[in-house]
Amino acid sequence: PEVSTDGVDFTINVTLSSEAAENGTTVEWTVQQCINSGVCNPPEKIAMNGSDANWTSTITPVETHSYVNYDIVLTYADGEDEKFPESGFSNGGKVWSDCWVSGEDNGGNNCPAVAVLPDDPLPAPALVTTIIVGLSAALIAKRDD
């Protein structure tokens, strides 16, 4: 997939060459989901379902995810492994969310156009009033000593 969406199944399909399919090659998918706060969940190895040439697996991206890092590992019949992309997560194995935030930047074609603020008033005026009353009481108590 070219893009991922919060809470919507993200499916990857791998088609092996006929030679790889015939010699017992297996496929494993490693995914790591990173959320808008900048935290990345630990990578998860996910066995792909399939046999012969066609392999598939699905994850559901978490709410507020920014992107999904991934790599695919082919294990050949002789025990040798090969990773795609070769450099794994660091160069290339990434699919961005349709609404992501990364520090000051954001993007995606499914983000709200305008930020919606809550209708509830902010608690700051009450907090300031409480501090002023508390300080006044402390000053009055200090004068009485």
Protein Blocks (a to p, Z undefined) as FASTA:
>chain_A
ZZdcehiacdddddddfklmmnopacddddddddfkopacdddddddedehjbccddddd
dehifbdcdddddddfkopacdddfklmmnopacddfbdcehjbccdjkbcfbdcddfbd
cfklmmmmmmmmmmmmmmmmmmmZZ
